Amino acid sequence: MPSFISPSRRAFLVGASAAALTPMIVFRANAQAGLRELSLTEVAPNPKGVVERAFLLTGDPLAGPIERIVAADGSPVPSPALPEGERRVLRILHINDMHNHLTEMHSKRGDTHRFSQIVKMVRAARASSADNEITLFVSAGDDHTGSVFDELMGWSPEEFVADAGYRAASAAGLDIAVLGNHEFDRGAEMLRLGIERDVTFPVLSANIHGSAHMERDRDYHAAAILEAKGLRIGVIGLTTSVDTRVGTESDPGLAVASPVTALENLMPAVSAVSDVVVILSHCGYGAGSHQSGRSAFARRIDDGDFVLAERAGPLSDKPIVLVGGHTHTVLNETGINPANVMNGVLITQANANGRHLGDIAMSIAAENGRRGWFTSVSLHPTKRRDDRLVPGDDGYEAAERDEDYDQQFEAEVIGPMIAALEDKMAEAIGNVVDPEGLLSRHRTISDRYIREAALANFMNDALVARSSSFANGTVDLALFNATGLAAGVDEGPLSFGEWFDVMPYADQVHVATVTGRDLKAMLDSNAKRILRPEEVESADLNGFVSRGFLHFSSGLRYAIELGGSAAEARAVKVEVLGQPLESQLDKTFSLAINSYIQLGAFGEAWNGAPISGGVAGNIASLDIRGWSYNHTGLVYRNEVIAHIRDLGTVTPENGIRLDGRLRIA
């Protein structure tokens, strides 16, 4: 495995205290922030970016409205520098929800160089910038979780090789980023390590707090002021309070406060020392329950970008743009959609997985406020590789070719990380004999929300089989959520990388001790989450149906009686380990559950909140967070892979089956 020379974060964190000349600013010798105060600390910006000076705002943004910013007497300040009548063009190139889709490797189509395509566009834009133009490059979060590059991060400090997403972003000249919910999938300890070793830009979140492993004002900050060509750009970072993994055994204090509270506390202070304010929001497009992006039905958003924009508008007379993420939404693809301007705040988002680069251009004069401040908004698509196509084939012109990506960046930055992964990705873990194609992507995606799914059956049965080696013995049952099934597998040799694509999320195994009554309540709740026949025709089954629908191992067999509506749906004819459940209501069982569900499934609601994802009737979900759990520390994906290795070849005789464990009555 090649060695890496990690960028040093020390240079980024070294700098002098600074302040700005505005009525909000007070000067004190020690420049320490008190209650309802923030202090300004100057740091070195990313040397590969365009920011000339960067100031971090330190202090508690959740204690109440910020009343003043303190700075050291005599220190340099980000003071207004634009002469009256002079303009600056601020161009913001933005990504969100990259999910480590840096390069998508494919043995038949060839590799798609998503991030290196983006790098080429960013570098071209910066190279052609006018003298009065600043071209920022920003991320709206979820730079982690979703590709084999995740494996370089490992699960412990000893396993850490690289934070692939942050390393690539630093090298590409990213100027600033917000923390998304998936940044915490491998725990705050591993995230902190990635920030320390591979980040050379400010990382923000104003509403995350309480972690035992990450400290606000050391590892991340609430807000920042960036200065370039005399323009002061205030940036506030906000993270979703719905889907971030809180309440874990390894970091019980980690919490996410209301993004609205954090925004309202910060906005007046940040605006006072800025010419323009950028809200980096990983809270999601919409508000309450909303459908967009990959969601096939409305999903729980709560205080999303609609609420943030409405609240931010009256708090400042400066231009405000909200660069969004989390919901994988395509916004303003061909220009500004008036629906995405709320209270004078422009809302943007650029799809996900590197499929688009967002582009906002605005013309700003310090004395003009919001008058005529944005000039263009658009999205630039990246291209998918397909080396099988030849000139004249459908899709040839739209496919990636070598001139579409920065080949030097790919070779120097991405290439060494791919080399570190190649052996792991290509490693054969078994073979698949599946003459009916039950494990295929088409069949898995078609079945996962509406009926029994063979791939889910195999995974859950595999975990039960593997549990014979668990410290506390074999489990009775196992489950996995439908949205966690991201792909399928084809017949033939099966590699680690191909199985990773099936279940890319970072779930561990937790064993709950439950009664028969608990199981009955879970199954009744599950019955209300299935995609009903009358909904199937209008649903995009390739998207997320974020209802928290669960699949179970073979020891649990039942039917769903649909009734006239979701509220009437229930589980019937339930058998557990070959016996009717009604005769075992007081008996206890061991149930293996993946992390996402064990933590309450957040927006998919196994936490007492109403079932979302388009389920009508405001039906309360079952809250399973209070069950008794044994946290095994085992990784669900790794256990299934170990089972495949044990089998050697997966066949209908040893695991590929639809056996009627779930029936629709």
C-alpha positions as CSV (number, residue, x, y, z in Angstrom):
1,M,0.0,0.0,0.0
2,P,1.5,3.4,-1.0
3,S,2.3,5.9,1.7
4,F,0.6,9.3,1.8
5,I,2.0,12.7,2.6
6,S,-0.9,14.2,4.5
7,P,-1.4,18.0,4.4
8,S,-0.7,19.6,7.8
9,R,-3.6,21.2,9.5
10,R,-1.2,23.1,11.8
11,A,-0.5,25.8,9.2
12,F,-4.2,26.3,8.8
13,L,-4.8,26.9,12.5
14,V,-1.9,29.3,13.0
15,G,-2.8,33.0,12.8
16,A,-3.4,36.1,14.8
17,S,-6.6,37.4,16.4
18,A,-8.5,39.9,14.2
19,A,-11.5,42.1,14.3
20,A,-13.6,44.4,12.1
21,L,-14.5,48.0,12.4
22,T,-18.3,48.0,12.9
23,P,-20.6,48.9,15.8
24,M,-20.9,45.2,16.5
25,I,-17.2,45.0,17.3
26,V,-15.5,45.6,20.6
27,F,-11.8,45.5,21.3
28,R,-10.4,43.7,24.4
29,A,-6.9,42.8,25.2
30,N,-7.5,39.1,25.7
31,A,-10.1,38.9,22.8
32,Q,-11.9,36.0,24.6
33,A,-15.6,35.6,23.9
34,G,-18.0,35.8,26.8
35,L,-21.7,35.0,27.0
36,R,-23.4,36.0,23.7
37,E,-20.1,37.0,22.2
38,L,-18.0,35.6,19.4
39,S,-14.3,36.3,18.9
40,L,-12.5,36.6,15.6
41,T,-9.4,34.5,14.9
42,E,-7.5,34.8,11.7
43,V,-6.3,31.5,10.1
44,A,-4.5,30.5,7.0
45,P,-7.0,29.8,4.1
46,N,-6.6,26.9,1.8
47,P,-3.4,27.8,-0.2
48,K,-5.0,26.2,-3.3
49,G,-8.1,28.3,-3.0
50,V,-8.9,32.0,-3.7
51,V,-9.5,33.3,-0.2
52,E,-6.8,35.9,0.8
53,R,-7.7,36.1,4.5
54,A,-10.0,33.9,6.6
55,F,-11.4,34.7,10.0
56,L,-13.1,32.1,12.2
57,L,-15.8,33.0,14.6
58,T,-15.3,31.2,17.9
59,G,-17.7,31.0,20.9
60,D,-21.1,29.5,21.7
61,P,-23.7,30.3,19.0
62,L,-26.4,28.5,20.9
63,A,-26.3,30.4,24.1
64,G,-28.5,33.2,22.7
65,P,-28.4,36.0,20.1
66,I,-24.9,37.2,19.5
67,E,-24.6,40.8,20.8
68,R,-21.0,41.6,20.0
69,I,-17.8,40.3,18.4
70,V,-14.6,40.8,20.4
71,A,-11.2,41.2,18.9
72,A,-7.7,42.0,20.1
73,D,-6.9,45.7,20.3
74,G,-4.6,46.6,17.4
75,S,-5.1,43.4,15.4
76,P,-5.7,43.5,11.6
77,V,-9.4,43.5,10.7
78,P,-11.6,42.5,7.8
79,S,-12.8,46.0,7.3
80,P,-14.9,47.4,4.4
81,A,-12.6,47.9,1.4
82,L,-14.9,48.5,-1.6
83,P,-15.0,52.2,-2.6
84,E,-18.4,53.6,-3.2
85,G,-19.7,52.6,-6.7
86,E,-17.1,49.8,-7.2
87,R,-18.4,46.3,-7.7
88,R,-17.1,42.8,-7.2
89,V,-18.4,39.7,-9.0
90,L,-18.7,36.8,-6.6
91,R,-19.0,33.5,-8.3
92,I,-19.8,30.5,-6.1
93,L,-19.1,27.0,-7.5
94,H,-20.8,24.5,-5.2
95,I,-21.1,20.8,-4.6
96,N,-23.2,18.8,-2.1
97,D,-23.6,15.2,-1.1
98,M,-20.5,13.9,-3.0
99,H,-20.6,10.8,-0.8
100,N,-17.1,10.0,-1.8
101,H,-18.1,9.5,-5.5
102,L,-14.7,10.8,-6.5
103,T,-14.1,8.2,-9.3
104,E,-16.8,5.6,-10.1
105,M,-14.9,2.5,-11.1
106,H,-16.5,0.1,-13.6
107,S,-14.9,-2.9,-15.3
108,K,-17.1,-2.7,-18.4
109,R,-17.9,1.0,-18.9
110,G,-14.6,2.3,-17.7
111,D,-14.0,4.7,-14.8
112,T,-16.1,7.9,-14.5
113,H,-13.9,10.7,-13.1
114,R,-16.7,12.7,-11.4
115,F,-14.5,14.9,-9.1
116,S,-11.7,15.4,-11.6
117,Q,-14.4,16.7,-14.0
118,I,-15.5,19.2,-11.4
119,V,-11.9,20.1,-10.7
120,K,-11.4,20.9,-14.4
121,M,-14.4,23.2,-14.4
122,V,-13.4,25.0,-11.2
123,R,-9.8,25.5,-12.4
124,A,-11.0,26.8,-15.8
125,A,-13.4,29.2,-14.1
126,R,-10.7,30.5,-11.8
127,A,-8.2,30.9,-14.6
128,S,-10.7,33.0,-16.6
129,S,-11.8,35.2,-13.7
130,A,-11.8,38.9,-14.3
131,D,-9.8,41.2,-12.1
132,N,-12.8,42.1,-10.0
133,E,-14.1,38.5,-9.8
134,I,-13.8,36.0,-6.9
135,T,-14.5,32.3,-7.7
136,L,-15.3,30.5,-4.5
137,F,-15.5,26.7,-4.3
138,V,-17.7,25.4,-1.5
139,S,-19.3,22.1,-0.2
140,A,-22.7,21.9,1.4
141,G,-21.8,18.6,3.2
142,D,-22.1,14.8,3.1
143,D,-18.6,14.5,1.5
144,H,-18.5,11.0,3.1
145,T,-20.3,7.6,2.9
146,G,-21.4,6.0,-0.3
147,S,-18.4,4.6,-2.2
148,V,-15.5,2.3,-1.7
149,F,-13.3,5.3,-0.9
150,D,-14.9,5.1,2.5
151,E,-12.8,2.1,3.3
152,L,-9.6,4.2,3.4
153,M,-11.0,5.9,6.6
154,G,-11.3,2.6,8.5
155,W,-13.2,2.1,11.7
156,S,-10.4,3.0,14.2
157,P,-7.4,5.3,14.3
158,E,-5.2,2.3,13.7
159,E,-7.0,1.5,10.4
160,F,-7.0,5.1,9.1
161,V,-5.2,5.6,5.7
162,A,-6.9,8.7,4.3
163,D,-10.1,10.8,4.4
164,A,-10.5,10.5,0.7
165,G,-13.2,13.1,0.3
166,Y,-11.5,15.8,2.3
167,R,-8.1,15.0,0.9
168,A,-9.4,15.5,-2.6
169,A,-11.3,18.7,-1.7
170,S,-8.2,20.2,-0.1
171,A,-6.1,19.5,-3.1
172,A,-8.8,20.9,-5.4
173,G,-8.8,24.2,-3.7
174,L,-12.1,24.0,-1.8
175,D,-12.5,27.1,0.3
176,I,-15.0,26.0,2.9
177,A,-17.5,23.2,3.8
178,V,-20.3,22.4,6.2
179,L,-20.6,19.2,8.1
180,G,-23.4,16.9,6.8
181,N,-25.1,14.1,8.7
182,H,-23.1,11.3,7.0
183,E,-19.8,12.9,8.1
184,F,-20.6,11.2,11.4
185,D,-21.3,7.7,10.1
186,R,-18.0,6.2,11.3
187,G,-18.1,8.2,14.5
188,A,-16.8,11.7,15.5
189,E,-13.4,10.3,16.5
190,M,-12.8,9.2,12.9
191,L,-14.2,12.4,11.5
192,R,-11.9,14.4,13.8
193,L,-8.9,12.4,12.5
194,G,-9.9,13.1,8.9
195,I,-10.1,16.8,9.6
196,E,-6.8,16.9,11.4
197,R,-4.9,15.0,8.7
198,D,-6.6,15.9,5.4
199,V,-8.4,19.3,5.7
200,T,-6.9,22.7,4.8
201,F,-10.1,24.7,4.7
202,P,-12.6,25.8,7.4
203,V,-15.2,23.2,8.4
204,L,-18.4,24.7,9.8
205,S,-21.5,23.7,11.8
206,A,-23.2,26.2,14.1
207,N,-25.7,23.7,15.6
208,I,-23.6,20.5,16.3
209,H,-22.4,20.3,19.9
210,G,-21.6,18.0,22.8
211,S,-19.3,15.4,21.1
212,A,-16.8,13.6,23.3
213,H,-14.4,13.5,20.3
214,M,-14.8,16.7,18.4
215,E,-14.6,20.2,19.9
216,R,-16.3,23.3,18.4
217,D,-13.7,26.0,17.9
218,R,-11.0,23.4,17.5
219,D,-12.2,20.9,14.9
220,Y,-15.0,22.9,13.4
221,H,-16.5,26.4,13.8
222,A,-19.9,28.0,13.7
223,A,-19.1,30.6,11.0
224,A,-16.3,32.3,9.1
225,I,-15.5,35.5,7.4
226,L,-13.6,35.1,4.1
227,E,-11.9,38.0,2.4
228,A,-10.8,38.2,-1.2
229,K,-10.2,41.3,-3.5
230,G,-11.7,43.5,-0.8
231,L,-15.0,41.6,-0.6
232,R,-16.0,40.2,2.8
233,I,-18.0,37.0,2.6
234,G,-19.7,35.7,5.7
235,V,-20.4,32.0,5.9
236,I,-22.7,30.2,8.4
237,G,-22.8,26.4,8.5
238,L,-25.9,24.4,9.5
239,T,-26.5,20.7,9.8
240,T,-29.8,18.7,9.7
241,S,-31.2,17.9,13.1
242,V,-33.3,15.0,11.6
243,D,-30.8,12.5,10.2
244,T,-27.5,13.0,12.1
245,R,-26.5,9.9,14.1
246,V,-26.8,11.0,17.7
247,G,-27.3,8.9,20.8
248,T,-24.6,6.4,19.9
249,E,-22.8,4.4,22.7
250,S,-19.4,5.8,21.6
251,D,-20.5,9.4,21.6
252,P,-23.7,9.8,23.7
253,G,-23.4,13.6,24.1
254,L,-23.3,14.4,20.4
255,A,-26.4,16.5,19.6
256,V,-27.8,18.7,16.9
257,A,-29.6,21.8,18.0
258,S,-32.3,23.6,16.0
259,P,-30.6,25.1,12.8
260,V,-33.2,28.0,13.0
261,T,-32.0,28.9,16.5
262,A,-28.4,28.9,15.5
263,L,-29.1,30.9,12.4
264,E,-31.2,33.6,14.2
265,N,-28.5,33.9,16.9
266,L,-25.7,34.3,14.3
267,M,-27.1,36.1,11.3
268,P,-27.1,39.8,12.6
269,A,-23.5,39.5,13.8
270,V,-22.1,37.8,10.7
271,S,-24.0,40.2,8.5
272,A,-22.5,43.2,10.3
273,V,-18.9,42.2,9.3
274,S,-19.8,41.0,5.8
275,D,-20.7,42.4,2.4
276,V,-22.6,39.2,1.4
277,V,-23.7,36.2,3.5
278,V,-23.6,32.5,2.4
279,I,-25.6,29.9,4.4
280,L,-24.1,26.5,3.8
281,S,-27.1,24.4,4.7
282,H,-27.1,20.6,5.0
283,C,-30.7,20.7,6.3
284,G,-32.6,19.8,3.1
285,Y,-34.8,21.5,0.5
286,G,-38.2,22.1,1.9
287,A,-39.7,22.2,5.3
288,G,-41.8,19.9,7.5
289,S,-42.5,16.9,5.2
290,H,-41.3,17.5,1.6
291,Q,-40.6,15.6,-1.5
292,S,-37.6,16.4,-3.8
293,G,-34.4,14.9,-5.0
294,R,-34.1,11.1,-4.6
295,S,-37.2,10.9,-2.3
296,A,-40.0,9.2,-4.1
297,F,-42.5,10.5,-1.5
298,A,-42.4,13.3,1.0
299,R,-39.8,12.8,3.7
300,R,-39.3,14.4,7.0
301,I,-37.2,17.6,6.7
302,D,-38.4,19.7,9.6
303,D,-36.5,23.0,9.7
304,G,-35.2,22.8,6.2
305,D,-34.1,25.4,3.7
306,F,-37.6,27.0,3.3
307,V,-37.7,27.9,7.0
308,L,-34.0,29.0,7.0
309,A,-34.5,31.3,4.1
310,E,-37.7,32.8,5.5
311,R,-36.0,33.5,8.8
312,A,-32.7,34.8,7.4
313,G,-34.2,37.4,5.0
314,P,-35.4,39.9,7.6
315,L,-32.2,39.6,9.7
316,S,-29.9,41.3,7.2
317,D,-30.0,43.9,4.4
318,K,-27.0,42.2,2.7
319,P,-27.3,39.8,-0.2
320,I,-27.9,36.2,1.1
321,V,-27.6,33.0,-0.7
322,L,-28.3,29.6,0.7
323,V,-26.2,26.8,-0.8
324,G,-28.0,23.6,0.2
325,G,-27.6,19.9,0.4
326,H,-29.0,16.7,2.0
327,T,-32.0,16.0,-0.2
328,H,-30.1,15.5,-3.4
329,T,-32.2,18.0,-5.2
330,V,-31.6,19.6,-8.6
331,L,-32.4,23.3,-8.4
332,N,-32.2,26.1,-10.9
333,E,-30.8,23.9,-13.6
334,T,-31.5,26.3,-16.4
335,G,-31.7,29.6,-14.4
336,I,-33.3,31.0,-11.3
337,N,-36.6,29.4,-10.5
338,P,-38.6,32.2,-8.7
339,A,-39.9,29.6,-6.3
340,N,-36.4,29.3,-5.0
341,V,-36.1,32.9,-3.9
342,M,-37.8,33.4,-0.4
343,N,-37.7,36.6,1.5
344,G,-35.0,37.8,-0.9
345,V,-32.8,34.7,-0.1
346,L,-31.7,32.6,-3.1
347,I,-31.9,28.8,-2.4
348,T,-29.7,26.5,-4.5
349,Q,-28.7,22.8,-4.6
350,A,-26.7,20.7,-7.1
351,N,-28.0,17.1,-7.1
352,A,-25.6,14.6,-5.5
353,N,-22.7,12.2,-6.1
354,G,-20.8,14.7,-8.3
355,R,-23.4,14.7,-11.0
356,H,-23.6,18.5,-11.2
357,L,-21.5,21.5,-10.2
358,G,-23.6,24.4,-9.1
359,D,-22.7,27.9,-10.3
360,I,-24.0,31.2,-8.8
361,A,-22.7,34.6,-10.1
362,M,-23.6,37.8,-8.3
363,S,-22.6,41.4,-8.8
364,I,-22.1,43.2,-5.4
365,A,-21.6,46.8,-4.5
366,A,-21.2,47.4,-0.7
367,E,-23.8,50.2,-0.7
368,N,-26.4,48.5,-2.8
369,G,-27.6,45.8,-0.4
370,R,-29.8,43.3,-2.3
371,R,-30.6,45.5,-5.3
372,G,-29.7,43.7,-8.5
373,W,-27.2,41.4,-6.7
374,F,-27.5,38.1,-8.6
375,T,-26.9,37.8,-12.3
376,S,-27.0,34.1,-13.1
377,V,-27.6,30.7,-11.5
378,S,-27.0,27.4,-13.3
379,L,-25.9,23.8,-13.0
380,H,-23.1,22.1,-15.0
381,P,-23.5,18.4,-15.4
382,T,-20.7,15.9,-15.3
383,K,-20.6,13.0,-17.7
384,R,-20.6,9.2,-17.2
385,R,-18.0,7.1,-18.9
386,D,-18.9,4.3,-21.3
387,D,-16.0,3.1,-23.3
388,R,-18.2,0.5,-25.0
389,L,-19.8,3.3,-27.1
390,V,-18.4,4.3,-30.5
391,P,-19.2,7.4,-32.7
392,G,-22.8,7.2,-33.9
393,D,-24.1,5.2,-30.9
394,D,-26.8,6.8,-28.8
395,G,-25.2,8.4,-25.8
396,Y,-21.7,8.7,-27.3
397,E,-21.7,12.5,-27.4
398,A,-22.9,12.7,-23.8
399,A,-20.3,10.3,-22.4
400,E,-17.2,11.3,-20.6
401,R,-13.9,11.4,-22.6
402,D,-10.4,12.1,-21.5
403,E,-10.5,15.8,-22.3
404,D,-13.5,16.2,-19.9
405,Y,-11.5,15.7,-16.7
406,D,-8.3,17.0,-15.1
407,Q,-6.0,14.1,-15.9
408,Q,-3.1,15.5,-13.8
409,F,-5.3,15.9,-10.7
410,E,-6.7,12.4,-11.2
411,A,-3.2,10.9,-11.5
412,E,-1.6,12.9,-8.6
413,V,-4.5,13.0,-6.1
414,I,-7.1,10.4,-6.8
415,G,-4.8,7.8,-8.3
416,P,-2.7,7.1,-5.2
417,M,-6.0,6.5,-3.2
418,I,-7.3,4.2,-5.9
419,A,-4.1,2.3,-5.8
420,A,-4.5,1.8,-2.1
421,L,-8.0,0.5,-2.7
422,E,-7.5,-1.6,-5.8
423,D,-6.5,-4.8,-4.0
424,K,-9.4,-4.4,-1.6
425,M,-12.0,-3.6,-4.3
426,A,-10.9,-6.3,-6.7
427,E,-10.6,-9.0,-4.0
428,A,-12.9,-11.9,-4.9
429,I,-15.2,-12.8,-2.1
430,G,-17.2,-15.5,-3.9
431,N,-19.3,-16.4,-6.8
432,V,-23.0,-16.1,-7.6
433,V,-25.2,-18.6,-9.4
434,D,-28.6,-16.9,-9.8
435,P,-30.4,-18.2,-13.0
436,E,-33.6,-16.3,-12.2
437,G,-31.8,-13.0,-11.5
438,L,-33.4,-12.7,-8.0
439,L,-30.3,-10.8,-6.7
440,S,-30.0,-8.5,-9.7
441,R,-30.2,-4.7,-9.3
442,H,-33.4,-4.6,-11.3
443,R,-35.1,-7.2,-9.1
444,T,-33.8,-5.7,-5.9
445,I,-34.9,-2.2,-6.7
446,S,-38.3,-3.4,-7.9
447,D,-39.0,-5.4,-4.8
448,R,-37.4,-3.7,-1.8
449,Y,-40.4,-1.4,-1.0
450,I,-43.3,-3.5,-2.0
451,R,-42.7,-7.2,-1.3
452,E,-40.3,-9.8,-0.1
453,A,-36.9,-9.3,-1.6
454,A,-34.4,-12.1,-2.2
455,L,-31.3,-10.0,-1.6
456,A,-32.7,-8.8,1.8
457,N,-33.6,-12.4,2.6
458,F,-30.0,-13.5,1.9
459,M,-28.4,-10.7,3.9
460,N,-30.6,-11.2,7.0
461,D,-30.2,-15.0,6.9
462,A,-26.4,-14.5,6.5
463,L,-26.3,-12.4,9.6
464,V,-28.2,-15.0,11.6
465,A,-25.8,-17.7,10.4
466,R,-22.7,-15.6,11.3
467,S,-24.1,-14.9,14.7
468,S,-23.0,-18.3,15.8
469,S,-19.6,-16.7,16.4
470,F,-21.0,-13.6,18.3
471,A,-19.8,-13.2,21.8
472,N,-23.3,-13.6,23.2
473,G,-24.4,-16.4,21.0
474,T,-26.6,-17.0,18.0
475,V,-29.4,-14.5,17.4
476,D,-33.0,-15.6,16.7
477,L,-33.8,-13.0,14.0
478,A,-32.2,-10.2,11.9
479,L,-33.6,-7.2,10.0
480,F,-32.4,-4.6,7.5
481,N,-34.2,-1.5,6.1
482,A,-35.2,-1.3,2.4
483,T,-33.5,2.0,1.8
484,G,-30.2,0.5,2.8
485,L,-30.3,-1.8,-0.3
486,A,-28.6,0.4,-2.8
487,A,-27.8,-2.1,-5.7
488,G,-27.9,-5.8,-6.7
489,V,-25.4,-8.4,-7.8
490,D,-25.1,-10.2,-11.1
491,E,-24.2,-13.9,-11.8
492,G,-20.5,-14.7,-11.8
493,P,-17.5,-13.7,-9.7
494,L,-18.4,-11.3,-6.9
495,S,-15.8,-8.7,-5.6
496,F,-15.6,-6.7,-2.4
497,G,-16.3,-3.6,-4.4
498,E,-19.5,-5.0,-6.0
499,W,-20.8,-6.0,-2.6
500,F,-19.9,-2.7,-1.1
501,D,-22.2,-1.1,-3.7
502,V,-25.1,-3.2,-2.4
503,M,-24.8,-1.9,1.1
504,P,-22.6,1.2,1.2
505,Y,-23.8,2.6,4.5
506,A,-21.7,2.4,7.6
507,D,-24.0,0.2,9.8
508,Q,-22.9,-1.9,12.8
509,V,-24.8,-4.8,14.4
510,H,-26.8,-4.2,17.5
511,V,-28.7,-7.1,19.2
512,A,-31.9,-6.2,20.9
513,T,-33.7,-8.4,23.5
514,V,-37.4,-8.1,22.7
515,T,-40.6,-9.8,23.7
516,G,-43.2,-11.3,21.4
517,R,-45.3,-8.2,22.1
518,D,-42.5,-6.0,20.9
519,L,-42.2,-8.0,17.7
520,K,-46.0,-7.8,17.1
521,A,-45.9,-4.0,17.5
522,M,-42.9,-3.7,15.2
523,L,-44.6,-5.8,12.5
524,D,-47.9,-3.8,12.8
525,S,-45.9,-0.6,12.3
526,N,-44.0,-2.2,9.4
527,A,-47.2,-3.1,7.7
528,K,-48.2,0.6,7.5
529,R,-44.9,1.4,5.7
530,I,-45.1,-0.9,2.7
531,L,-45.6,0.7,-0.6
532,R,-49.3,-0.1,-1.4
533,P,-50.5,-1.4,-4.8
534,E,-52.3,1.9,-5.5
535,E,-49.1,3.8,-5.0
536,V,-46.7,1.7,-7.0
537,E,-47.6,3.0,-10.5
538,S,-46.8,6.6,-9.6
539,A,-43.7,5.9,-7.5
540,D,-40.1,6.2,-8.7
541,L,-38.8,2.9,-7.3
542,N,-35.2,4.0,-8.1
543,G,-35.6,6.8,-5.5
544,F,-35.9,6.7,-1.7
545,V,-39.2,5.7,-0.2
546,S,-38.2,6.9,3.2
547,R,-40.8,5.0,5.3
548,G,-38.4,2.7,7.2
549,F,-39.9,-0.5,5.7
550,L,-38.0,-3.5,7.1
551,H,-37.1,-7.0,5.8
552,F,-36.5,-9.9,8.2
553,S,-34.7,-13.2,8.4
554,S,-36.4,-16.6,7.7
555,G,-37.2,-17.2,11.4
556,L,-40.0,-14.6,11.1
557,R,-42.9,-15.3,8.7
558,Y,-46.0,-13.1,8.4
559,A,-48.6,-11.6,6.1
560,I,-49.5,-7.9,5.7
561,E,-53.3,-7.3,5.6
562,L,-53.4,-4.0,3.7
563,G,-56.9,-2.9,4.7
564,G,-58.4,0.2,3.2
565,S,-55.5,2.5,4.1
566,A,-52.1,2.5,5.7
567,A,-53.7,3.3,9.1
568,E,-55.7,0.0,8.8
569,A,-52.8,-2.2,7.7
570,R,-51.6,-4.8,10.1
571,A,-49.5,-7.9,10.4
572,V,-51.3,-11.2,10.6
573,K,-50.5,-14.9,10.7
574,V,-47.2,-14.2,12.4
575,E,-44.9,-17.1,13.1
576,V,-41.6,-16.8,15.0
577,L,-39.2,-19.8,14.9
578,G,-41.9,-22.0,13.6
579,Q,-44.5,-21.2,16.2
580,P,-47.5,-18.8,16.2
581,L,-46.5,-15.5,17.7
582,E,-49.7,-15.3,19.7
583,S,-48.5,-18.1,21.9
584,Q,-45.2,-16.4,22.5
585,L,-46.1,-12.9,23.4
586,D,-44.2,-13.0,26.7
587,K,-41.2,-14.9,25.4
588,T,-38.0,-13.0,24.7
589,F,-36.1,-13.2,21.4
590,S,-32.8,-11.8,20.2
591,L,-33.0,-9.5,17.2
592,A,-30.0,-8.2,15.2
593,I,-30.6,-4.7,14.0
594,N,-28.5,-2.3,11.9
595,S,-27.3,1.0,13.4
596,Y,-29.6,3.2,11.4
597,I,-32.8,1.5,12.6
598,Q,-31.4,1.0,16.2
599,L,-30.9,4.7,16.5
600,G,-34.6,5.3,15.6
601,A,-34.1,5.7,11.8
602,F,-34.3,9.5,12.1
603,G,-36.5,10.7,9.2
604,E,-37.7,7.2,8.5
605,A,-39.2,7.1,12.0
606,W,-38.7,4.2,14.3
607,N,-38.6,6.9,17.0
608,G,-42.2,7.7,17.8
609,A,-42.5,10.4,15.2
610,P,-45.1,10.1,12.5
611,I,-44.3,7.7,9.7
612,S,-43.2,9.8,6.7
613,G,-42.4,9.0,3.1
614,G,-45.9,9.8,1.9
615,V,-47.8,7.8,4.4
616,A,-51.1,9.5,5.0
617,G,-52.8,9.9,8.4
618,N,-50.1,11.2,10.7
619,I,-49.5,7.7,12.0
620,A,-47.2,7.5,15.0
621,S,-44.3,5.2,14.6
622,L,-43.0,2.7,17.1
623,D,-40.1,4.0,19.1
624,I,-37.5,1.2,19.4
625,R,-34.6,3.4,20.8
626,G,-35.4,2.4,24.4
627,W,-35.1,-1.4,23.8
628,S,-32.3,-3.2,25.5
629,Y,-29.3,-3.6,23.2
630,N,-26.0,-5.3,23.1
631,H,-23.7,-3.2,20.9
632,T,-21.5,-5.8,19.2
633,G,-19.2,-3.4,17.4
634,L,-19.4,-5.7,14.3
635,V,-20.0,-4.2,10.9
636,Y,-23.1,-5.6,9.2
637,R,-21.5,-5.5,5.7
638,N,-18.4,-7.3,6.9
639,E,-20.4,-10.1,8.5
640,V,-22.3,-10.7,5.3
641,I,-19.1,-10.7,3.3
642,A,-17.6,-13.3,5.7
643,H,-20.7,-15.5,5.1
644,I,-20.3,-15.2,1.4
645,R,-16.6,-16.3,1.8
646,D,-17.7,-19.2,3.9
647,L,-20.2,-20.3,1.2
648,G,-17.8,-19.8,-1.7
649,T,-20.6,-19.8,-4.2
650,V,-24.0,-18.4,-3.4
651,T,-26.8,-20.4,-5.0
652,P,-30.5,-21.0,-4.8
653,E,-29.8,-24.0,-2.6
654,N,-27.8,-22.1,0.0
655,G,-29.3,-18.7,0.1
656,I,-31.0,-17.2,-3.0
657,R,-34.6,-17.6,-2.2
658,L,-38.1,-16.2,-2.1
659,D,-39.7,-18.5,0.5
660,G,-42.9,-16.6,1.3
661,R,-41.7,-15.3,4.7
662,L,-43.6,-12.1,3.7
663,R,-47.0,-12.3,2.1
664,I,-49.5,-9.6,1.1
665,A,-53.0,-10.6,2.2
